[in-house]
Amino acid sequence: MARWTRALVTGASSGIGREIALQLAADGSELVVVARDGDRLEALAAEVDVPCRVLVADLAEPNELSYVEDRLRDVPDPIDLLVNNAGLGFQGAFHELDLEREATVVDVNVVALHRLAHVAANQMAAAGHGGILNVSSMSGFMAAPGSATYSATKSFVTSLSEAMHGELEPLGVHVTALCPGFTRTEFQDRASYDISGIPDFAWQTAEEVAIAGLRGVAANRVIVVPGTTNRIGASLINALPGSARRFAVGRLAR
Ligand SMILES: NC(=O)c1ccc[n+]([C@@H]2O[C@H](COP(=O)([O-])OP(=O)(O)OC[C@H]3O[C@@H](n4cnc5c(N)ncnc54)[C@H](OP(=O)(O)O)[C@@H]3O)[C@@H](O)[C@H]2O)c1
């Protein structure tokens, strides 16, 4: 794994983001960890053996997001790896879900990620070095009924990352989209997803996903789909023509 000097990880209070922060700390990177739950972030900071600064921020709130942007602009103490991991989604028919909650999904998964990626890319391009790991999802490969907003936000993340990768590669900056499938975290509970029908083999741990993402951005891979089952699934979905893909995804989403 590449040794990053200082990483900023959003959504580090639980799940994949927390695991990414732990892996980075084990590799000697200093940390800035961001989420709303300050107690959990403080507990993480106490657990690691590297300098770890806690930044409590609700990324759906423009004022709080701007503090995080400012931290990325802090040139004397530069961040050379941004992990845009914070994210959420809700299950249900788009027109029946609460509009304000759905708008929050767009605010965190798209608006915050987009702004932080822009600020970080600007700094890193000037420095001629850096990495941006955007946590997307397998959902970004499919327009899944029951997760319309979430799937659309993750398509955005994968597409943005792919284009940024091409622009920034010649400038020495790595950009990678990490596209996990089912990962055991708090995500499904928070999203009210019914996971009863998902077989054990389909699941990965947050640690497996975190390691795959960090290896991917170190190697400057454009898209990382962690796990053999997910890679086979992604290849099949991407190979199907539109109508067959919609049929298959519709069956899976039931
Ligand atoms: N688990 C899966 O199956 C799966 C699959 C594919 C992709 N992903 C993606 O992986 C990423 C991490 O999710 P996870 O599975 O680790 O879920 P998780 O355990 O629920 O973690 C989500 C993280 O995002 C943070 N977050 C949520 N809303 C926020 C807000 N408004 N402001 C700041 N931070 C916020 C949470 O922190 P606070 O609550 O403390 O703010 C938490 O640290 C997400 O982008 C998700 O879409 C997950």
The ligand as a Tripos MOL2 file, in Angstrom:
@<TRIPOS>MOLECULE
LIG
   48    52     1     0     0
SMALL
NO_CHARGES

@<TRIPOS>ATOM
      1 N1        -22.4940   -1.2800    3.2880 N.am      1 LIG1
      2 C1        -22.7530   -1.5430    2.0070 C.2       1 LIG1
      3 O1        -23.3460   -2.5970    1.6720 O.2       1 LIG1
      4 C2        -22.2840   -0.5980    0.9390 C.ar      1 LIG1
      5 C3        -22.2940   -1.0500   -0.3860 C.ar      1 LIG1
      6 C4        -21.8610   -0.1820   -1.3890 C.ar      1 LIG1
      7 C5        -21.4180    1.0820   -1.0720 C.ar      1 LIG1
      8 N2        -21.4360    1.5030    0.2320 N.ar      1 LIG1
      9 C6        -20.9860    2.8810    0.4930 C.3       1 LIG1
     10 O2        -19.9660    2.8560    1.4750 O.3       1 LIG1
     11 C7        -19.9060    4.1340    2.1220 C.3       1 LIG1
     12 C8        -19.7910    3.9080    3.6180 C.3       1 LIG1
     13 O3        -20.9820    3.2720    4.0740 O.3       1 LIG1
     14 P1        -20.9670    2.1220    5.1740 P.3       1 LIG1
     15 O4        -21.4360    0.8820    4.5390 O.co2     1 LIG1
     16 O5        -19.6890    2.1130    5.9020 O.co2     1 LIG1
     17 O6        -22.1760    2.6230    6.0960 O.3       1 LIG1
     18 P2        -22.2430    3.2030    7.5790 P.3       1 LIG1
     19 O7        -21.6340    2.2570    8.5520 O.co2     1 LIG1
     20 O8        -23.6610    3.6100    7.7590 O.co2     1 LIG1
     21 O9        -21.3080    4.5010    7.5160 O.3       1 LIG1
     22 C9        -21.7230    5.6900    6.8870 C.3       1 LIG1
     23 C10       -20.8090    6.8170    7.3180 C.3       1 LIG1
     24 O10       -21.2440    8.0320    6.6600 O.3       1 LIG1
     25 C11       -21.3620    9.0460    7.6320 C.3       1 LIG1
     26 N3        -22.3960   10.0120    7.2590 N.ar      1 LIG1
     27 C12       -23.6810    9.7530    6.8940 C.ar      1 LIG1
     28 N4        -24.3480   10.9050    6.7270 N.ar      1 LIG1
     29 C13       -23.4700   11.9080    6.9960 C.ar      1 LIG1
     30 C14       -23.5700   13.3230    7.0140 C.ar      1 LIG1
     31 N5        -24.7300   13.9600    6.7480 N.pl3     1 LIG1
     32 N6        -22.4710   14.0490    7.3260 N.ar      1 LIG1
     33 C15       -21.3030   13.4250    7.6410 C.ar      1 LIG1
     34 N7        -21.1500   12.0820    7.6430 N.ar      1 LIG1
     35 C16       -22.2260   11.3450    7.3330 C.ar      1 LIG1
     36 C17       -21.7230    8.3250    8.9350 C.3       1 LIG1
     37 O11       -21.2980    9.0700   10.0650 O.3       1 LIG1
     38 P3        -22.2510    9.8390   11.1160 P.3       1 LIG1
     39 O12       -23.5450    9.1040   11.2110 O.co2     1 LIG1
     40 O13       -21.4350    9.8450   12.3890 O.co2     1 LIG1
     41 O14       -22.3820   11.2190   10.5430 O.co2     1 LIG1
     42 C18       -20.8670    7.0610    8.8140 C.3       1 LIG1
     43 O15       -19.5810    7.3000    9.3070 O.3       1 LIG1
     44 C19       -21.1540    4.8800    1.6900 C.3       1 LIG1
     45 O16       -20.8170    5.8480    0.7100 O.3       1 LIG1
     46 C20       -22.0390    3.8040    1.0780 C.3       1 LIG1
     47 O17       -22.8950    4.3070    0.0870 O.3       1 LIG1
     48 C21       -21.8540    0.7000    1.2360 C.ar      1 LIG1
@<TRIPOS>BOND
     1     1     2 1
     2     2     3 2
     3     2     4 1
     4     4     5 ar
     5     4    48 ar
     6     5     6 ar
     7     6     7 ar
     8     7     8 ar
     9     8     9 1
    10     8    48 ar
    11     9    10 1
    12     9    46 1
    13    10    11 1
    14    11    12 1
    15    11    44 1
    16    12    13 1
    17    13    14 1
    18    14    15 2
    19    14    16 1
    20    14    17 1
    21    17    18 1
    22    18    19 2
    23    18    20 1
    24    18    21 1
    25    21    22 1
    26    22    23 1
    27    23    24 1
    28    23    42 1
    29    24    25 1
    30    25    26 1
    31    25    36 1
    32    26    27 ar
    33    26    35 ar
    34    27    28 ar
    35    28    29 ar
    36    29    30 ar
    37    29    35 ar
    38    30    31 1
    39    30    32 ar
    40    32    33 ar
    41    33    34 ar
    42    34    35 ar
    43    36    37 1
    44    36    42 1
    45    37    38 1
    46    38    39 2
    47    38    40 1
    48    38    41 1
    49    42    43 1
    50    44    45 1
    51    44    46 1
    52    46    47 1
@<TRIPOS>SUBSTRUCTURE
     1 LIG1         1 GROUP 0 **** ****
